[in-house]
Amino acid sequence: MEIGWTDLAGGAPASPGAWTDLAGDSSAALATGAELVARWSEPHRRYHTLDHLAAVLAAADRLAEAAADPAAVRLAAWFHDAVYDGRPGWDEERSAQLAQARLPRCGVPPARVAEVARLVRLTAAHDRVAPGDANGEVLSDADLAVLGSPSREAYDAYAARIRQEYAHVPDEPFRAGRAAVLERLLAAPRLYRTRAAYELWEERARANMRAELAALGAGRP
């Protein structure tokens, strides 16, 4: 699935997450949509690209029935890595601030703007999603859907793109940091909070992450 100007106009292949379906087709909305597509297309990105955005929107669509406000979840997907400099926490905060600055100009109601910003901030650490936070659960599960890639080849390609985005980090610190992330995720009682996501991806995701963790350990000197 690819995202571009056809999706700003609302319709396949990204509908119902197409930008104008969510934000309208005012000049401000179209300008914001074009800005978001440009941001997701930045040349330094390897994993956090338009392909990732499309995948998160597609996963959010599959899980939409579990959300309290599916439109807020989809808007948060559009913004959740809109600012991406490879600085965890900082990127999510700046992305949330971008949503707060742009969405009011598009006519999005203040309560939904606040919810979108809250959801974007949650993606900094998926284990901060509180039980019963329906929107947070759907966005978190959609963002983590890649972990449940159905084949090792697909998962390994994802892991390789993550490594490329951190090419500036030497191998040993990267292995240690990546292993810590995987171990924290694996320690959670369940990766996916929504029932549908758990049934779709939990078992495969744990197998994929364990395999990557073993490979990281094997690569240590």
Phi and psi in degrees as GROMACS dihedral restraints (atoms count N, CA, C in turn):
[ dihedral_restraints ]
;  ai    aj    ak    al  type     phi  dphi    fc
    3     4     5     6     1  -116.4    20    10
    4     5     6     7     1   152.6    20    10
    6     7     8     9     1  -121.4    20    10
    7     8     9    10     1   135.9    20    10
    9    10    11    12     1  -162.5    20    10
   10    11    12    13     1  -152.5    20    10
   12    13    14    15     1   -63.1    20    10
   13    14    15    16     1   -31.4    20    10
   15    16    17    18     1   -61.5    20    10
   16    17    18    19     1   -30.8    20    10
   18    19    20    21     1   -81.3    20    10
   19    20    21    22     1   -25.4    20    10
   21    22    23    24     1   -66.0    20    10
   22    23    24    25     1   -29.6    20    10
   24    25    26    27     1   -79.5    20    10
   25    26    27    28     1    -7.6    20    10
   27    28    29    30     1    86.0    20    10
   28    29    30    31     1   115.1    20    10
   30    31    32    33     1   139.5    20    10
   31    32    33    34     1   178.7    20    10
   33    34    35    36     1   -55.6    20    10
   34    35    36    37     1   147.2    20    10
   36    37    38    39     1   -93.6    20    10
   37    38    39    40     1    -5.2    20    10
   39    40    41    42     1   -95.7    20    10
   40    41    42    43     1    -8.2    20    10
   42    43    44    45     1   -60.2    20    10
   43    44    45    46     1   142.7    20    10
   45    46    47    48     1   -86.2    20    10
   46    47    48    49     1    11.1    20    10
   48    49    50    51     1   -89.7    20    10
   49    50    51    52     1     7.1    20    10
   51    52    53    54     1   -60.4    20    10
   52    53    54    55     1   144.3    20    10
   54    55    56    57     1   -57.6    20    10
   55    56    57    58     1   -49.7    20    10
   57    58    59    60     1   -71.3    20    10
   58    59    60    61     1   -21.9    20    10
   60    61    62    63     1   -63.9    20    10
   61    62    63    64     1   -27.9    20    10
   63    64    65    66     1   -96.9    20    10
   64    65    66    67     1   -40.4    20    10
   66    67    68    69     1  -112.1    20    10
   67    68    69    70     1    -5.5    20    10
   69    70    71    72     1    89.2    20    10
   70    71    72    73     1   179.1    20    10
   72    73    74    75     1  -120.2    20    10
   73    74    75    76     1    27.9    20    10
   75    76    77    78     1   -66.8    20    10
   76    77    78    79     1   166.7    20    10
   78    79    80    81     1   -62.0    20    10
   79    80    81    82     1   -36.8    20    10
   81    82    83    84     1   -66.8    20    10
   82    83    84    85     1   -40.3    20    10
   84    85    86    87     1   -66.8    20    10
   85    86    87    88     1   -42.6    20    10
   87    88    89    90     1   -65.1    20    10
   88    89    90    91     1   -39.0    20    10
   90    91    92    93     1   -65.3    20    10
   91    92    93    94     1   -40.7    20    10
   93    94    95    96     1   -66.1    20    10
   94    95    96    97     1   -41.8    20    10
   96    97    98    99     1   -61.2    20    10
   97    98    99   100     1   -42.6    20    10
   99   100   101   102     1   -64.0    20    10
  100   101   102   103     1   -38.6    20    10
  102   103   104   105     1   -62.1    20    10
  103   104   105   106     1   -42.7    20    10
  105   106   107   108     1   -64.6    20    10
  106   107   108   109     1   -44.5    20    10
  108   109   110   111     1   -59.5    20    10
  109   110   111   112     1   -41.1    20    10
  111   112   113   114     1   -64.2    20    10
  112   113   114   115     1   -41.6    20    10
  114   115   116   117     1   -63.8    20    10
  115   116   117   118     1   -45.2    20    10
  117   118   119   120     1   -68.7    20    10
  118   119   120   121     1   -12.3    20    10
  120   121   122   123     1  -100.3    20    10
  121   122   123   124     1     6.9    20    10
  123   124   125   126     1   -57.1    20    10
  124   125   126   127     1   140.3    20    10
  126   127   128   129     1   -67.1    20    10
  127   128   129   130     1   -20.8    20    10
  129   130   131   132     1   -78.8    20    10
  130   131   132   133     1   -10.4    20    10
  132   133   134   135     1   -79.7    20    10
  133   134   135   136     1   142.6    20    10
  135   136   137   138     1  -124.0    20    10
  136   137   138   139     1   -38.7    20    10
  138   139   140   141     1  -107.9    20    10
  139   140   141   142     1   -43.2    20    10
  141   142   143   144     1   -81.0    20    10
  142   143   144   145     1    68.0    20    10
  144   145   146   147     1  -116.7    20    10
  145   146   147   148     1  -175.4    20    10
  147   148   149   150     1   -59.4    20    10
  148   149   150   151     1   -31.0    20    10
  150   151   152   153     1   -63.2    20    10
  151   152   153   154     1   -42.0    20    10
  153   154   155   156     1   -64.4    20    10
  154   155   156   157     1   -44.9    20    10
  156   157   158   159     1   -56.4    20    10
  157   158   159   160     1   -47.1    20    10
  159   160   161   162     1   -60.8    20    10
  160   161   162   163     1   -40.3    20    10
  162   163   164   165     1   -66.5    20    10
  163   164   165   166     1   -40.5    20    10
  165   166   167   168     1   -66.5    20    10
  166   167   168   169     1   -42.1    20    10
  168   169   170   171     1   -62.1    20    10
  169   170   171   172     1   -41.7    20    10
  171   172   173   174     1   -64.1    20    10
  172   173   174   175     1   -42.4    20    10
  174   175   176   177     1   -66.4    20    10
  175   176   177   178     1   -39.8    20    10
  177   178   179   180     1   -62.0    20    10
  178   179   180   181     1   -36.4    20    10
  180   181   182   183     1   -62.6    20    10
  181   182   183   184     1   -40.5    20    10
  183   184   185   186     1   -65.4    20    10
  184   185   186   187     1   -28.7    20    10
  186   187   188   189     1  -104.2    20    10
  187   188   189   190     1     5.5    20    10
  189   190   191   192     1   -57.4    20    10
  190   191   192   193     1   -32.5    20    10
  192   193   194   195     1   -63.2    20    10
  193   194   195   196     1   -21.7    20    10
  195   196   197   198     1   -85.9    20    10
  196   197   198   199     1    -8.9    20    10
  198   199   200   201     1   -86.8    20    10
  199   200   201   202     1   147.0    20    10
  201   202   203   204     1   -78.1    20    10
  202   203   204   205     1   -32.9    20    10
  204   205   206   207     1  -139.5    20    10
  205   206   207   208     1    84.3    20    10
  207   208   209   210     1   -57.6    20    10
  208   209   210   211     1   -33.1    20    10
  210   211   212   213     1   -65.3    20    10
  211   212   213   214     1   -40.6    20    10
  213   214   215   216     1   -63.5    20    10
  214   215   216   217     1   -39.6    20    10
  216   217   218   219     1   -63.2    20    10
  217   218   219   220     1   -44.1    20    10
  219   220   221   222     1   -67.1    20    10
  220   221   222   223     1   -40.2    20    10
  222   223   224   225     1   -62.8    20    10
  223   224   225   226     1   -40.6    20    10
  225   226   227   228     1   -63.3    20    10
  226   227   228   229     1   -34.6    20    10
  228   229   230   231     1   -61.8    20    10
  229   230   231   232     1   -43.1    20    10
  231   232   233   234     1   -60.9    20    10
  232   233   234   235     1   -34.4    20    10
  234   235   236   237     1   -97.1    20    10
  235   236   237   238     1   -11.6    20    10
  237   238   239   240     1   -65.9    20    10
  238   239   240   241     1   -26.9    20    10
  240   241   242   243     1  -128.1    20    10
  241   242   243   244     1    30.0    20    10
  243   244   245   246     1   -61.6    20    10
  244   245   246   247     1   -35.6    20    10
  246   247   248   249     1  -101.8    20    10
  247   248   249   250     1   118.5    20    10
  249   250   251   252     1  -140.5    20    10
  250   251   252   253     1   105.6    20    10
  252   253   254   255     1  -118.5    20    10
  253   254   255   256     1    10.7    20    10
  255   256   257   258     1    72.2    20    10
  256   257   258   259     1    30.5    20    10
  258   259   260   261     1  -121.2    20    10
  259   260   261   262     1    91.3    20    10
  261   262   263   264     1   -53.4    20    10
  262   263   264   265     1   137.6    20    10
  264   265   266   267     1    89.0    20    10
  265   266   267   268     1   -55.2    20    10
  267   268   269   270     1   -63.6    20    10
  268   269   270   271     1   -45.8    20    10
  270   271   272   273     1   -60.2    20    10
  271   272   273   274     1   -44.7    20    10
  273   274   275   276     1   -66.8    20    10
  274   275   276   277     1   -39.1    20    10
  276   277   278   279     1   -64.4    20    10
  277   278   279   280     1   -44.3    20    10
  279   280   281   282     1   -66.7    20    10
  280   281   282   283     1   -35.6    20    10
  282   283   284   285     1   -65.7    20    10
  283   284   285   286     1   -40.6    20    10
  285   286   287   288     1   -63.9    20    10
  286   287   288   289     1   -42.2    20    10
  288   289   290   291     1   -63.3    20    10
  289   290   291   292     1   -36.5    20    10
  291   292   293   294     1   -63.0    20    10
  292   293   294   295     1   -43.3    20    10
  294   295   296   297     1   -60.5    20    10
  295   296   297   298     1   -42.1    20    10
  297   298   299   300     1   -65.5    20    10
  298   299   300   301     1   -30.3    20    10
  300   301   302   303     1   -81.7    20    10
  301   302   303   304     1   -34.9    20    10
  303   304   305   306     1   -93.4    20    10
  304   305   306   307     1   -39.4    20    10
  306   307   308   309     1   -64.5    20    10
  307   308   309   310     1   -37.8    20    10
  309   310   311   312     1   -59.0    20    10
  310   311   312   313     1   -34.3    20    10
  312   313   314   315     1   -66.3    20    10
  313   314   315   316     1   -23.4    20    10
  315   316   317   318     1   -86.8    20    10
  316   317   318   319     1    -1.5    20    10
  318   319   320   321     1    86.1    20    10
  319   320   321   322     1    13.6    20    10
  321   322   323   324     1   -74.0    20    10
  322   323   324   325     1   130.7    20    10
  324   325   326   327     1   -58.6    20    10
  325   326   327   328     1   147.3    20    10
  327   328   329   330     1   -54.7    20    10
  328   329   330   331     1   -39.9    20    10
  330   331   332   333     1   -63.8    20    10
  331   332   333   334     1   -38.6    20    10
  333   334   335   336     1   -72.2    20    10
  334   335   336   337     1   -37.0    20    10
  336   337   338   339     1   -58.2    20    10
  337   338   339   340     1   -46.3    20    10
  339   340   341   342     1   -61.9    20    10
  340   341   342   343     1   -39.7    20    10
  342   343   344   345     1   -67.3    20    10
  343   344   345   346     1   -41.3    20    10
  345   346   347   348     1   -60.1    20    10
  346   347   348   349     1   -46.9    20    10
  348   349   350   351     1   -61.8    20    10
  349   350   351   352     1   -40.6    20    10
  351   352   353   354     1   -61.1    20    10
  352   353   354   355     1   -44.3    20    10
  354   355   356   357     1   -65.5    20    10
  355   356   357   358     1   -41.2    20    10
  357   358   359   360     1   -60.3    20    10
  358   359   360   361     1   -43.0    20    10
  360   361   362   363     1   -63.9    20    10
  361   362   363   364     1   -32.8    20    10
  363   364   365   366     1   -61.8    20    10
  364   365   366   367     1   -28.7    20    10
  366   367   368   369     1   -70.7    20    10
  367   368   369   370     1    -6.8    20    10
  369   370   371   372     1   -67.5    20    10
  370   371   372   373     1   -28.0    20    10
  372   373   374   375     1  -154.6    20    10
  373   374   375   376     1   102.5    20    10
  375   376   377   378     1   -64.7    20    10
  376   377   378   379     1   -20.1    20    10
  378   379   380   381     1   -79.0    20    10
  379   380   381   382     1     0.9    20    10
  381   382   383   384     1   -89.6    20    10
  382   383   384   385     1    -0.9    20    10
  384   385   386   387     1   -69.9    20    10
  385   386   387   388     1   122.3    20    10
  387   388   389   390     1   -79.5    20    10
  388   389   390   391     1   145.9    20    10
  390   391   392   393     1   -55.6    20    10
  391   392   393   394     1   134.7    20    10
  393   394   395   396     1    89.2    20    10
  394   395   396   397     1    -5.1    20    10
  396   397   398   399     1   -81.4    20    10
  397   398   399   400     1    86.1    20    10
  399   400   401   402     1   -60.1    20    10
  400   401   402   403     1   -45.8    20    10
  402   403   404   405     1   -65.3    20    10
  403   404   405   406     1   -42.9    20    10
  405   406   407   408     1   -62.9    20    10
  406   407   408   409     1   -39.6    20    10
  408   409   410   411     1   -62.9    20    10
  409   410   411   412     1   -42.9    20    10
  411   412   413   414     1   -66.7    20    10
  412   413   414   415     1   -46.1    20    10
  414   415   416   417     1   -64.5    20    10
  415   416   417   418     1   -44.0    20    10
  417   418   419   420     1   -60.6    20    10
  418   419   420   421     1   -46.0    20    10
  420   421   422   423     1   -64.0    20    10
  421   422   423   424     1   -39.5    20    10
  423   424   425   426     1   -65.7    20    10
  424   425   426   427     1   -38.8    20    10
  426   427   428   429     1   -68.7    20    10
  427   428   429   430     1   -31.2    20    10
  429   430   431   432     1   -93.6    20    10
  430   431   432   433     1     1.4    20    10
  432   433   434   435     1   -57.0    20    10
  433   434   435   436     1   -31.2    20    10
  435   436   437   438     1   -58.8    20    10
  436   437   438   439     1   -28.8    20    10
  438   439   440   441     1   -62.6    20    10
  439   440   441   442     1   -25.8    20    10
  441   442   443   444     1   -92.9    20    10
  442   443   444   445     1    26.4    20    10
  444   445   446   447     1   -50.5    20    10
  445   446   447   448     1   134.7    20    10
  447   448   449   450     1   -71.6    20    10
  448   449   450   451     1   -14.2    20    10
  450   451   452   453     1  -131.1    20    10
  451   452   453   454     1   152.6    20    10
  453   454   455   456     1   -62.7    20    10
  454   455   456   457     1   -34.3    20    10
  456   457   458   459     1   -61.5    20    10
  457   458   459   460     1   -44.8    20    10
  459   460   461   462     1   -65.8    20    10
  460   461   462   463     1   -42.4    20    10
  462   463   464   465     1   -65.9    20    10
  463   464   465   466     1   -43.5    20    10
  465   466   467   468     1   -62.7    20    10
  466   467   468   469     1   -34.9    20    10
  468   469   470   471     1   -65.1    20    10
  469   470   471   472     1   -40.0    20    10
  471   472   473   474     1   -61.2    20    10
  472   473   474   475     1   -48.7    20    10
  474   475   476   477     1   -62.2    20    10
  475   476   477   478     1   -36.7    20    10
  477   478   479   480     1   -66.0    20    10
  478   479   480   481     1   -37.5    20    10
  480   481   482   483     1   -69.5    20    10
  481   482   483   484     1   -35.1    20    10
  483   484   485   486     1   -61.8    20    10
  484   485   486   487     1   -44.2    20    10
  486   487   488   489     1   -61.1    20    10
  487   488   489   490     1   -39.5    20    10
  489   490   491   492     1   -62.3    20    10
  490   491   492   493     1   -35.5    20    10
  492   493   494   495     1   -70.1    20    10
  493   494   495   496     1   -20.3    20    10
  495   496   497   498     1  -111.7    20    10
  496   497   498   499     1    35.0    20    10
  498   499   500   501     1   -61.5    20    10
  499   500   501   502     1   -22.9    20    10
  501   502   503   504     1   -76.9    20    10
  502   503   504   505     1   -10.1    20    10
  504   505   506   507     1   -96.3    20    10
  505   506   507   508     1   127.7    20    10
  507   508   509   510     1   -58.8    20    10
  508   509   510   511     1   159.1    20    10
  510   511   512   513     1   -56.7    20    10
  511   512   513   514     1   -49.8    20    10
  513   514   515   516     1   -65.5    20    10
  514   515   516   517     1   -47.2    20    10
  516   517   518   519     1   -61.8    20    10
  517   518   519   520     1   -35.4    20    10
  519   520   521   522     1   -65.0    20    10
  520   521   522   523     1   -46.1    20    10
  522   523   524   525     1   -58.9    20    10
  523   524   525   526     1   -42.2    20    10
  525   526   527   528     1   -65.3    20    10
  526   527   528   529     1   -44.4    20    10
  528   529   530   531     1   -67.6    20    10
  529   530   531   532     1   -42.7    20    10
  531   532   533   534     1   -65.6    20    10
  532   533   534   535     1   -41.6    20    10
  534   535   536   537     1   -61.3    20    10
  535   536   537   538     1   -39.0    20    10
  537   538   539   540     1   -63.7    20    10
  538   539   540   541     1   -40.4    20    10
  540   541   542   543     1   -62.5    20    10
  541   542   543   544     1   -47.8    20    10
  543   544   545   546     1   -63.3    20    10
  544   545   546   547     1   -42.4    20    10
  546   547   548   549     1   -63.7    20    10
  547   548   549   550     1   -38.1    20    10
  549   550   551   552     1   -66.0    20    10
  550   551   552   553     1   -41.9    20    10
  552   553   554   555     1   -65.6    20    10
  553   554   555   556     1   -42.6    20    10
  555   556   557   558     1   -67.8    20    10
  556   557   558   559     1   -25.3    20    10
  558   559   560   561     1   -75.0    20    10
  559   560   561   562     1   -17.4    20    10
  561   562   563   564     1   -67.7    20    10
  562   563   564   565     1   144.0    20    10
  564   565   566   567     1   -57.0    20    10
  565   566   567   568     1   -35.3    20    10
  567   568   569   570     1  -151.3    20    10
  568   569   570   571     1   141.8    20    10
  570   571   572   573     1   -75.4    20    10
  571   572   573   574     1   -40.9    20    10
  573   574   575   576     1  -106.9    20    10
  574   575   576   577     1   132.5    20    10
  576   577   578   579     1   -90.0    20    10
  577   578   579   580     1   -35.2    20    10
  579   580   581   582     1   -78.7    20    10
  580   581   582   583     1   148.6    20    10
  582   583   584   585     1   -61.8    20    10
  583   584   585   586     1   -43.2    20    10
  585   586   587   588     1   -61.7    20    10
  586   587   588   589     1   -46.2    20    10
  588   589   590   591     1   -64.8    20    10
  589   590   591   592     1   -40.3    20    10
  591   592   593   594     1   -58.9    20    10
  592   593   594   595     1   -45.9    20    10
  594   595   596   597     1   -68.8    20    10
  595   596   597   598     1   -33.1    20    10
  597   598   599   600     1   -76.8    20    10
  598   599   600   601     1   -42.4    20    10
  600   601   602   603     1  -127.3    20    10
  601   602   603   604     1   -15.5    20    10
  603   604   605   606     1   -57.8    20    10
  604   605   606   607     1   -54.1    20    10
  606   607   608   609     1   -61.9    20    10
  607   608   609   610     1   -45.7    20    10
  609   610   611   612     1   -67.0    20    10
  610   611   612   613     1   -39.2    20    10
  612   613   614   615     1   -62.5    20    10
  613   614   615   616     1   -42.5    20    10
  615   616   617   618     1   -65.4    20    10
  616   617   618   619     1   -39.3    20    10
  618   619   620   621     1   -64.4    20    10
  619   620   621   622     1   -42.7    20    10
  621   622   623   624     1   -62.2    20    10
  622   623   624   625     1   -45.2    20    10
  624   625   626   627     1   -69.3    20    10
  625   626   627   628     1   -38.2    20    10
  627   628   629   630     1   -62.4    20    10
  628   629   630   631     1   -39.7    20    10
  630   631   632   633     1   -65.2    20    10
  631   632   633   634     1   -42.3    20    10
  633   634   635   636     1   -65.4    20    10
  634   635   636   637     1   -40.5    20    10
  636   637   638   639     1   -61.8    20    10
  637   638   639   640     1   -40.5    20    10
  639   640   641   642     1   -64.5    20    10
  640   641   642   643     1   -40.3    20    10
  642   643   644   645     1   -66.1    20    10
  643   644   645   646     1   -37.0    20    10
  645   646   647   648     1   -64.0    20    10
  646   647   648   649     1   -42.2    20    10
  648   649   650   651     1   -63.9    20    10
  649   650   651   652     1   -38.7    20    10
  651   652   653   654     1   -68.0    20    10
  652   653   654   655     1   -25.1    20    10
  654   655   656   657     1   -83.8    20    10
  655   656   657   658     1    -5.8    20    10
  657   658   659   660     1   -76.7    20    10
  658   659   660   661     1   142.9    20    10
